[in-house]
């Protein structure tokens, strides 16, 4: 896949509205830190995924459904972990002082794209599904987030904020 350039196709609202995260005034979560769960849609039963010491979020299934990839926040940073749903084996995929989040598997399950501020501001990176060195693929101004692979694996869609504009691009 080629690097994302400033000439990437961009779709955006002409309003230029800003999105802000919502949180409680006390910065507390009702019953402890948020966790990733599996919900059986037939019977409504839910099961927590892993016993992680911190807040887990941004889950995505692997294409074969055998693994769940997610972010784990401990302190001021977050890293990306994968858990095999059958064996319960947990693999740490990133190990940085940055905020690594929003992971998404490629359709063949061989790669993962994610958002990280390891370069100073949130950008999009790609690495092997088992972890290892990450390659930055976004290079223009602004902040990039919520990457997701297309079903064919030839495009990564993401959101971008720059110059007061919010956009969805690929």
N, C-alpha and C positions, 0 to 999 in steps of 0.2 A: 504494500500500500504506500502511496506517495505521501509526503508531508502535507499537512494542511497549510495552505497559503492564504494571504490576505484576499485572494481572489475567490475564495470558497463561496459557494452559493449560500445566500443568507435570506431567511424569511423572518420578518419581524413585524410587530405592531407599530403603527405610525404614532401611537400615543407616547411611546418611550417610558412607560411606567416602570417603576422600580419594585422589585419583589423583596420582601423582608421576611426573615425567618420568624416564626411565632414561638414564644416560649412563655412559661409561667412567670409572673412577676417575681417570684421567689427563686427562680432558676432551679426548681426542684421538680422531679417527676413523681407523681402520686405514689406509686408502690415501688420505688427504687429505680434503677436505671432501665431504660428501654432494652428489650431483648428481641431476638429473632425467634419466631415460632413457625411451626408447620401446622396448618389447619386442615383437618379432614373435612372436605366440603360435603360429604355424605352424612356424617353424624355430628359434625360440629366440634369434635374433640380437637384440642390443641396440645402440642408438645413443644417444649423449649428446645432450641437447637444449641447444644453444647452448654458447658458450665464455665462461661467466660467471666473473668474478674473485671467488669467494666461494662460500658454501654455497647451493645451490638446493633447494627443497622445496615441498610442498603443491601439486603440479601438478593441473590440471583441464583437460579438453578443452572447447573451445567447442562449442555444440550442432551446428554444421556440421562439426566435426572438423578445421577448417582451422588453428586456433590452439591453443596451450597457454598457459595463464596459470599463474604460479607466483610464489613469494616468493624473493627473493635477499637473503641476509644478508651485509652487509659491516660489520665492526666491531660496534658495539652496537645497530644498528638493522637493519630489513629493509624493503624496498619491494616493490611488486608490478610484475611485468613480463609482457608477452604476447609470444609469438613465433609468427610465421606459419610453419607447418611446410613450406610449399612454397617460399617465397622466402627464408626465414631472417631476415627483417626482425624486429628486436626493438623493442618499444615500452615505454618506462617509463610506468607508469600512476599510480604515486604517487611523491612526492618529499618525504618528511618525515623528521624526526629521530626519529620514533616507530617502533614495531614494527608494521608493516602485514603481515598474513599471512592464510592460509586463504582465498584468493579462490575464488569460485564464480560462474560465468556464470548469468544468468537463462535460461530455456528459449528465449526469442527471441534471445538473444545480445546484447541491447542494453544490459544493465546487469550490474554485478558487485557482489556483496556480499562483505565481508571483515571481518576482526577487526583492531582497532587500539587501541593504548593512548595515542593522541594526546590524549585527554581526561583522562589520569591513570591509568586502569585499562582493561583490555580491554573493548571495546564493539563492537557491530555497526554497520557503515557500508555505504552503497550509493552507487555512482557510475556514470557512463556507462562502457560497455565500452572506450571509447577513452581513458579517463582524465578528469581534470577535478575540479571540486569534489566532495567526498564529504559525504554527509548522514548524520548519526548517526541510527539508528532504534531503539536500545535505551536505556532511561532509568531502569530501576529499579536497586536495589542489587545488588551482586555483580559477578562477572566473566563475560563472554560470550565464546564461542569457537566454532570449527568451523561457521560458517554454511554452509548449502546450500539452494538454491532447490528448491521442489517442482516436479514435472514440469509442472504447470499454470501455475506462476509466481505463484500467489496467496498463497503462504506461504513463509517462510524458516524452516527448522528450525535450531536451534543448541543448544549446551550452555551451562549456566549453573551457576556455583558461588556460593552465598551462604549465610551462616549455618551453615556446616558441612555443607550439603547439596549434592549434585551432581544436576543435573536435565537432561533433554532437553525443550526447549520449542519452541513455534512462535508 
